[in-house]
Amino acid sequence: MKSIPHGTRVILLDIKGTTTPESFFRVTLNEYMKENLLEFLERFHSIPEIKSNLADLKRMHSDEIRAGEKPPAWNAGDRQSDLKCIVEYCSWLIDHDSTAPPLRYLEDFVWEEGYRTGKLHGEVYPEMPDVLARWKSMGLKICVYASGSVFSQQLIFGSTKYGDLMPLIKGFFDISVGTKDSTGSYSRIAGILKVKPEEIIYFSASISELKAARKAGMKVVLMERDTALGSNDEELESISDFSNLTGMSIGP
């Protein structure tokens, strides 16, 4: 792809492997969560929202045991040991790539603390600030659709070493609109944005997501920065970064 296709009104971006290195999630955020969760819970476990979330995690643990899964044992005898059991269970969920709402909700709390204290900073690929600014100057609406919560997405783009990139992004979507490999999710996004699906171009490193978006009528481009998630057996159009993308193409 040399340029943005004629007729495009919306740029829809995945995050992992598209705007941000996969290692930021797998290493930076996951390790921060594991290393700081206990200390966070020791300070904030009695806050009603946290307390309710921990109860949800405990119920989820019981459900997994009944379903035949083998999470770490939850043999709590006092508050401190109970908190340690929570940390062990959350670490197990992270290692199993869980997107369970109770874990994601707790992650948002812990990560927010990290960003607030300056221990965490959002990460994007070097060309992203200029690319986002150029697209906005072209009149394109830039949106993000990722599996992480809208709040966690905003924390990333609002705290990069290049500054706050939030003013460049018009909208954020998470799996509250539907799972990312479901065609209906992309149709709903188009409806929310009040544009035709064919007026949206979606960039992602996930083959299954791109196929779902294309089935909904969107233009799609595979990002091959790290490694594509899946086999490009249909020879989807691909790019390795955004730096060589020029303006809007002319004609239909």
BALOBA-1460 file (C-alpha; in Angstrom, 3 decimals):
// residues 252
<rec num="1" residu="m" x="0.000" y="0.000" z="0.000"/>
<rec num="2" residu="k" x="1.408" y="3.360" z="-1.091"/>
<rec num="3" residu="s" x="-1.409" y="5.628" z="0.075"/>
<rec num="4" residu="i" x="-4.723" y="5.746" z="1.894"/>
<rec num="5" residu="p" x="-7.454" y="4.573" z="-0.536"/>
<rec num="6" residu="h" x="-9.703" y="7.204" z="-2.082"/>
<rec num="7" residu="g" x="-13.004" y="7.555" z="-0.223"/>
<rec num="8" residu="t" x="-11.598" y="6.635" z="3.193"/>
<rec num="9" residu="r" x="-13.092" y="8.634" z="6.045"/>
<rec num="10" residu="v" x="-11.948" y="6.642" z="9.090"/>
<rec num="11" residu="i" x="-8.642" y="5.049" z="10.077"/>
<rec num="12" residu="l" x="-9.318" y="2.214" z="12.537"/>
<rec num="13" residu="l" x="-6.257" y="0.945" z="14.396"/>
<rec num="14" residu="d" x="-5.550" y="-2.083" z="16.502"/>
<rec num="15" residu="i" x="-2.850" y="-1.435" z="19.121"/>
<rec num="16" residu="k" x="-0.768" y="-4.575" z="19.709"/>
<rec num="17" residu="g" x="1.729" y="-4.928" z="16.875"/>
<rec num="18" residu="t" x="0.123" y="-2.013" z="15.011"/>
<rec num="19" residu="t" x="0.729" y="1.189" z="16.972"/>
<rec num="20" residu="t" x="2.609" y="-0.384" z="19.881"/>
<rec num="21" residu="p" x="5.165" y="-3.205" z="20.196"/>
<rec num="22" residu="e" x="3.712" y="-6.500" z="21.396"/>
<rec num="23" residu="s" x="6.452" y="-6.614" z="24.045"/>
<rec num="24" residu="f" x="4.906" y="-3.589" z="25.778"/>
<rec num="25" residu="f" x="1.930" y="-5.761" z="26.730"/>
<rec num="26" residu="r" x="3.669" y="-9.112" z="27.146"/>
<rec num="27" residu="v" x="6.609" y="-7.755" z="29.178"/>
<rec num="28" residu="t" x="6.116" y="-4.187" z="30.415"/>
<rec num="29" residu="l" x="2.458" y="-4.203" z="31.450"/>
<rec num="30" residu="n" x="2.221" y="-7.866" z="32.490"/>
<rec num="31" residu="e" x="5.390" y="-7.734" z="34.583"/>
<rec num="32" residu="y" x="4.347" y="-4.457" z="36.193"/>
<rec num="33" residu="m" x="1.034" y="-6.036" z="37.167"/>
<rec num="34" residu="k" x="2.698" y="-9.096" z="38.689"/>
<rec num="35" residu="e" x="5.356" y="-7.125" z="40.547"/>
<rec num="36" residu="n" x="3.103" y="-4.404" z="41.947"/>
<rec num="37" residu="l" x="-0.250" y="-6.085" z="42.568"/>
<rec num="38" residu="l" x="0.420" y="-7.199" z="46.151"/>
<rec num="39" residu="e" x="1.607" y="-3.777" z="47.279"/>
<rec num="40" residu="f" x="-1.379" y="-2.179" z="45.520"/>
<rec num="41" residu="l" x="-3.835" y="-4.528" z="47.242"/>
<rec num="42" residu="e" x="-2.250" y="-3.970" z="50.645"/>
<rec num="43" residu="r" x="-3.038" y="-0.277" z="50.285"/>
<rec num="44" residu="f" x="-6.378" y="-0.327" z="48.493"/>
<rec num="45" residu="h" x="-8.081" y="-3.693" z="49.196"/>
<rec num="46" residu="s" x="-10.752" y="-2.060" z="51.396"/>
<rec num="47" residu="i" x="-11.954" y="0.408" z="48.732"/>
<rec num="48" residu="p" x="-15.480" y="-0.726" z="47.753"/>
<rec num="49" residu="e" x="-14.726" y="-1.058" z="44.013"/>
<rec num="50" residu="i" x="-11.597" y="-3.113" z="44.694"/>
<rec num="51" residu="k" x="-13.333" y="-5.200" z="47.338"/>
<rec num="52" residu="s" x="-16.149" y="-6.033" z="44.910"/>
<rec num="53" residu="n" x="-13.666" y="-6.896" z="42.178"/>
<rec num="54" residu="l" x="-11.744" y="-9.264" z="44.462"/>
<rec num="55" residu="a" x="-15.002" y="-11.027" z="45.316"/>
<rec num="56" residu="d" x="-15.604" y="-11.490" z="41.572"/>
<rec num="57" residu="l" x="-12.119" y="-12.973" z="41.187"/>
<rec num="58" residu="k" x="-12.759" y="-15.415" z="44.021"/>
<rec num="59" residu="r" x="-16.033" y="-16.551" z="42.414"/>
<rec num="60" residu="m" x="-14.267" y="-16.938" z="39.085"/>
<rec num="61" residu="h" x="-11.593" y="-19.076" z="40.754"/>
<rec num="62" residu="s" x="-14.305" y="-21.375" z="42.171"/>
<rec num="63" residu="d" x="-15.978" y="-21.595" z="38.762"/>
<rec num="64" residu="e" x="-12.693" y="-22.614" z="37.137"/>
<rec num="65" residu="i" x="-12.125" y="-25.342" z="39.718"/>
<rec num="66" residu="r" x="-15.612" y="-26.725" z="39.007"/>
<rec num="67" residu="a" x="-14.888" y="-26.585" z="35.279"/>
<rec num="68" residu="g" x="-11.829" y="-28.790" z="35.737"/>
<rec num="69" residu="e" x="-9.193" y="-26.053" z="35.374"/>
<rec num="70" residu="k" x="-6.166" y="-26.044" z="37.671"/>
<rec num="71" residu="p" x="-5.514" y="-22.528" z="38.944"/>
<rec num="72" residu="p" x="-3.283" y="-22.053" z="42.019"/>
<rec num="73" residu="a" x="-4.911" y="-23.141" z="45.279"/>
<rec num="74" residu="w" x="-6.773" y="-20.483" z="47.254"/>
<rec num="75" residu="n" x="-6.024" y="-21.538" z="50.841"/>
<rec num="76" residu="a" x="-6.336" y="-18.234" z="52.654"/>
<rec num="77" residu="g" x="-6.295" y="-18.144" z="56.436"/>
<rec num="78" residu="d" x="-5.948" y="-14.419" z="57.025"/>
<rec num="79" residu="r" x="-6.028" y="-11.179" z="55.050"/>
<rec num="80" residu="q" x="-2.359" y="-11.246" z="54.038"/>
<rec num="81" residu="s" x="-2.466" y="-14.819" z="52.811"/>
<rec num="82" residu="d" x="-5.745" y="-14.060" z="51.025"/>
<rec num="83" residu="l" x="-4.069" y="-11.203" z="49.156"/>
<rec num="84" residu="k" x="-1.159" y="-13.451" z="48.207"/>
<rec num="85" residu="c" x="-3.600" y="-16.024" z="46.836"/>
<rec num="86" residu="i" x="-5.170" y="-13.291" z="44.713"/>
<rec num="87" residu="v" x="-1.758" y="-12.298" z="43.357"/>
<rec num="88" residu="e" x="-0.892" y="-15.915" z="42.504"/>
<rec num="89" residu="y" x="-4.238" y="-16.432" z="40.790"/>
<rec num="90" residu="c" x="-3.942" y="-13.196" z="38.789"/>
<rec num="91" residu="s" x="-0.413" y="-14.140" z="37.712"/>
<rec num="92" residu="w" x="-1.748" y="-17.496" z="36.542"/>
<rec num="93" residu="l" x="-4.521" y="-15.763" z="34.578"/>
<rec num="94" residu="i" x="-1.996" y="-13.403" z="32.963"/>
<rec num="95" residu="d" x="0.220" y="-16.326" z="31.946"/>
<rec num="96" residu="h" x="-2.836" y="-17.914" z="30.319"/>
<rec num="97" residu="d" x="-3.653" y="-14.721" z="28.355"/>
<rec num="98" residu="s" x="-6.961" y="-14.290" z="30.161"/>
<rec num="99" residu="t" x="-9.216" y="-11.402" z="29.181"/>
<rec num="100" residu="a" x="-11.693" y="-12.099" z="31.990"/>
<rec num="101" residu="p" x="-13.437" y="-8.877" z="33.098"/>
<rec num="102" residu="p" x="-12.448" y="-9.163" z="36.806"/>
<rec num="103" residu="l" x="-8.766" y="-9.396" z="35.842"/>
<rec num="104" residu="r" x="-8.991" y="-6.603" z="33.265"/>
<rec num="105" residu="y" x="-10.787" y="-4.357" z="35.746"/>
<rec num="106" residu="l" x="-8.079" y="-4.897" z="38.377"/>
<rec num="107" residu="e" x="-5.335" y="-4.367" z="35.787"/>
<rec num="108" residu="d" x="-6.818" y="-0.967" z="34.932"/>
<rec num="109" residu="f" x="-6.575" y="0.082" z="38.583"/>
<rec num="110" residu="v" x="-2.982" y="-1.087" z="38.958"/>
<rec num="111" residu="w" x="-1.810" y="0.324" z="35.634"/>
<rec num="112" residu="e" x="-3.471" y="3.684" z="36.325"/>
<rec num="113" residu="e" x="-1.442" y="3.898" z="39.521"/>
<rec num="114" residu="g" x="1.707" y="3.134" z="37.537"/>
<rec num="115" residu="y" x="1.001" y="5.817" z="34.943"/>
<rec num="116" residu="r" x="0.053" y="8.336" z="37.633"/>
<rec num="117" residu="t" x="3.312" y="7.831" z="39.518"/>
<rec num="118" residu="g" x="5.426" y="7.862" z="36.352"/>
<rec num="119" residu="k" x="6.520" y="4.241" z="36.689"/>
<rec num="120" residu="l" x="4.694" y="3.440" z="33.464"/>
<rec num="121" residu="h" x="4.641" y="5.323" z="30.172"/>
<rec num="122" residu="g" x="2.680" y="4.477" z="27.054"/>
<rec num="123" residu="e" x="4.691" y="3.165" z="24.136"/>
<rec num="124" residu="v" x="4.095" y="3.670" z="20.412"/>
<rec num="125" residu="y" x="6.252" y="3.088" z="17.364"/>
<rec num="126" residu="p" x="8.467" y="6.110" z="16.486"/>
<rec num="127" residu="e" x="6.547" y="7.199" z="13.382"/>
<rec num="128" residu="m" x="3.127" y="7.177" z="15.050"/>
<rec num="129" residu="p" x="2.968" y="10.804" z="16.327"/>
<rec num="130" residu="d" x="3.738" y="12.263" z="12.889"/>
<rec num="131" residu="v" x="1.496" y="9.760" z="11.115"/>
<rec num="132" residu="l" x="-1.464" y="10.469" z="13.397"/>
<rec num="133" residu="a" x="-0.982" y="14.222" z="12.997"/>
<rec num="134" residu="r" x="-0.776" y="13.883" z="9.192"/>
<rec num="135" residu="w" x="-3.940" y="11.795" z="9.018"/>
<rec num="136" residu="k" x="-5.805" y="14.279" z="11.190"/>
<rec num="137" residu="s" x="-4.651" y="17.159" z="8.964"/>
<rec num="138" residu="m" x="-6.074" y="15.251" z="5.980"/>
<rec num="139" residu="g" x="-9.499" y="15.296" z="7.648"/>
<rec num="140" residu="l" x="-9.462" y="11.606" z="8.515"/>
<rec num="141" residu="k" x="-11.112" y="10.427" z="11.704"/>
<rec num="142" residu="i" x="-8.704" y="8.234" z="13.695"/>
<rec num="143" residu="c" x="-10.145" y="5.557" z="15.995"/>
<rec num="144" residu="v" x="-8.715" y="2.672" z="18.000"/>
<rec num="145" residu="y" x="-10.249" y="-0.779" z="18.535"/>
<rec num="146" residu="a" x="-8.417" y="-3.110" z="20.923"/>
<rec num="147" residu="s" x="-9.167" y="-5.929" z="23.337"/>
<rec num="148" residu="g" x="-8.004" y="-3.868" z="26.315"/>
<rec num="149" residu="s" x="-10.515" y="-1.525" z="27.910"/>
<rec num="150" residu="v" x="-11.037" y="1.953" z="26.483"/>
<rec num="151" residu="f" x="-9.557" y="3.310" z="29.712"/>
<rec num="152" residu="s" x="-6.349" y="1.281" z="29.346"/>
<rec num="153" residu="q" x="-6.054" y="2.351" z="25.698"/>
<rec num="154" residu="q" x="-6.324" y="6.001" z="26.687"/>
<rec num="155" residu="l" x="-3.658" y="5.552" z="29.363"/>
<rec num="156" residu="i" x="-1.233" y="4.349" z="26.679"/>
<rec num="157" residu="f" x="-1.815" y="7.160" z="24.171"/>
<rec num="158" residu="g" x="-2.009" y="9.830" z="26.842"/>
<rec num="159" residu="s" x="1.420" y="9.176" z="28.348"/>
<rec num="160" residu="t" x="3.946" y="8.472" z="25.590"/>
<rec num="161" residu="k" x="7.478" y="9.886" z="25.497"/>
<rec num="162" residu="y" x="6.262" y="11.931" z="22.522"/>
<rec num="163" residu="g" x="3.630" y="13.571" z="24.697"/>
<rec num="164" residu="d" x="-0.135" y="13.215" z="24.929"/>
<rec num="165" residu="l" x="-1.451" y="11.797" z="21.642"/>
<rec num="166" residu="m" x="-5.083" y="11.748" z="22.773"/>
<rec num="167" residu="p" x="-6.047" y="14.967" z="20.903"/>
<rec num="168" residu="l" x="-5.206" y="13.200" z="17.633"/>
<rec num="169" residu="i" x="-7.601" y="10.297" z="18.228"/>
<rec num="170" residu="k" x="-11.336" y="10.731" z="17.804"/>
<rec num="171" residu="g" x="-12.702" y="7.524" z="19.317"/>
<rec num="172" residu="f" x="-11.879" y="4.330" z="21.181"/>
<rec num="173" residu="f" x="-13.600" y="0.941" z="21.076"/>
<rec num="174" residu="d" x="-13.097" y="-2.217" z="23.141"/>
<rec num="175" residu="i" x="-14.800" y="-5.603" z="23.206"/>
<rec num="176" residu="s" x="-17.943" y="-4.053" z="24.684"/>
<rec num="177" residu="v" x="-18.921" y="-3.637" z="20.989"/>
<rec num="178" residu="g" x="-18.147" y="-7.323" z="20.394"/>
<rec num="179" residu="t" x="-15.188" y="-9.653" z="20.048"/>
<rec num="180" residu="k" x="-12.518" y="-8.699" z="17.560"/>
<rec num="181" residu="d" x="-12.932" y="-11.737" z="15.324"/>
<rec num="182" residu="s" x="-16.679" y="-11.141" z="14.912"/>
<rec num="183" residu="t" x="-17.935" y="-9.436" z="11.761"/>
<rec num="184" residu="g" x="-20.768" y="-7.886" z="13.725"/>
<rec num="185" residu="s" x="-18.313" y="-5.915" z="15.859"/>
<rec num="186" residu="y" x="-17.012" y="-4.037" z="12.824"/>
<rec num="187" residu="s" x="-20.520" y="-3.408" z="11.522"/>
<rec num="188" residu="r" x="-21.446" y="-1.930" z="14.903"/>
<rec num="189" residu="i" x="-18.390" y="0.331" z="14.890"/>
<rec num="190" residu="a" x="-19.328" y="1.646" z="11.445"/>
<rec num="191" residu="g" x="-22.857" y="2.282" z="12.712"/>
<rec num="192" residu="i" x="-21.616" y="4.151" z="15.779"/>
<rec num="193" residu="l" x="-19.336" y="6.294" z="13.610"/>
<rec num="194" residu="k" x="-22.168" y="6.884" z="11.131"/>
<rec num="195" residu="v" x="-20.082" y="5.922" z="8.100"/>
<rec num="196" residu="k" x="-20.270" y="3.110" z="5.580"/>
<rec num="197" residu="p" x="-17.957" y="0.142" z="6.348"/>
<rec num="198" residu="e" x="-16.182" y="0.667" z="3.003"/>
<rec num="199" residu="e" x="-15.214" y="4.168" z="4.199"/>
<rec num="200" residu="i" x="-13.137" y="2.631" z="7.007"/>
<rec num="201" residu="i" x="-9.662" y="1.118" z="6.664"/>
<rec num="202" residu="y" x="-8.601" y="-1.207" z="9.469"/>
<rec num="203" residu="f" x="-4.952" y="-1.902" z="10.326"/>
<rec num="204" residu="s" x="-4.161" y="-4.944" z="12.482"/>
<rec num="205" residu="a" x="-1.557" y="-7.667" z="12.985"/>
<rec num="206" residu="s" x="-4.306" y="-10.286" z="13.400"/>
<rec num="207" residu="i" x="-5.391" y="-12.196" z="10.298"/>
<rec num="208" residu="s" x="-8.665" y="-13.345" z="11.876"/>
<rec num="209" residu="e" x="-9.595" y="-9.776" z="12.820"/>
<rec num="210" residu="l" x="-8.838" y="-8.506" z="9.334"/>
<rec num="211" residu="k" x="-10.960" y="-11.221" z="7.732"/>
<rec num="212" residu="a" x="-13.872" y="-10.324" z="10.021"/>
<rec num="213" residu="a" x="-13.515" y="-6.602" z="9.247"/>
<rec num="214" residu="r" x="-13.264" y="-7.279" z="5.509"/>
<rec num="215" residu="k" x="-16.397" y="-9.432" z="5.646"/>
<rec num="216" residu="a" x="-18.162" y="-6.434" z="7.215"/>
<rec num="217" residu="g" x="-17.119" y="-4.379" z="4.182"/>
<rec num="218" residu="m" x="-14.080" y="-2.543" z="5.532"/>
<rec num="219" residu="k" x="-10.790" y="-2.132" z="3.709"/>
<rec num="220" residu="v" x="-8.065" y="-3.990" z="5.632"/>
<rec num="221" residu="v" x="-4.277" y="-3.948" z="5.838"/>
<rec num="222" residu="l" x="-2.072" y="-6.456" z="7.642"/>
<rec num="223" residu="m" x="0.642" y="-4.979" z="9.860"/>
<rec num="224" residu="e" x="3.789" y="-7.106" z="9.753"/>
<rec num="225" residu="r" x="5.946" y="-5.259" z="12.261"/>
<rec num="226" residu="d" x="6.726" y="-8.217" z="14.495"/>
<rec num="227" residu="t" x="5.025" y="-11.386" z="13.310"/>
<rec num="228" residu="a" x="1.544" y="-11.623" z="11.892"/>
<rec num="229" residu="l" x="-0.973" y="-13.427" z="14.080"/>
<rec num="230" residu="g" x="-2.016" y="-16.173" z="11.706"/>
<rec num="231" residu="s" x="-1.133" y="-17.277" z="8.192"/>
<rec num="232" residu="n" x="-1.706" y="-14.773" z="5.393"/>
<rec num="233" residu="d" x="-3.180" y="-17.488" z="3.189"/>
<rec num="234" residu="e" x="-5.409" y="-15.029" z="1.356"/>
<rec num="235" residu="e" x="-2.526" y="-12.671" z="0.602"/>
<rec num="236" residu="l" x="-3.972" y="-9.681" z="2.414"/>
<rec num="237" residu="e" x="-2.313" y="-6.399" z="1.565"/>
<rec num="238" residu="s" x="0.408" y="-5.737" z="4.124"/>
<rec num="239" residu="i" x="2.864" y="-3.080" z="5.303"/>
<rec num="240" residu="s" x="5.684" y="-3.159" z="7.848"/>
<rec num="241" residu="d" x="5.186" y="0.383" z="9.177"/>
<rec num="242" residu="f" x="3.305" y="3.594" z="8.418"/>
<rec num="243" residu="s" x="6.276" y="5.784" z="7.551"/>
<rec num="244" residu="n" x="6.054" y="5.295" z="3.773"/>
<rec num="245" residu="l" x="2.298" y="5.838" z="3.514"/>
<rec num="246" residu="t" x="1.617" y="9.031" z="1.607"/>
<rec num="247" residu="g" x="-1.643" y="10.970" z="1.428"/>
<rec num="248" residu="m" x="-4.970" y="10.002" z="-0.105"/>
<rec num="249" residu="s" x="-4.972" y="8.226" z="-3.460"/>
<rec num="250" residu="i" x="-6.779" y="9.910" z="-6.347"/>
<rec num="251" residu="g" x="-9.747" y="8.382" z="-8.116"/>
<rec num="252" residu="p" x="-12.113" y="5.501" z="-7.230"/>
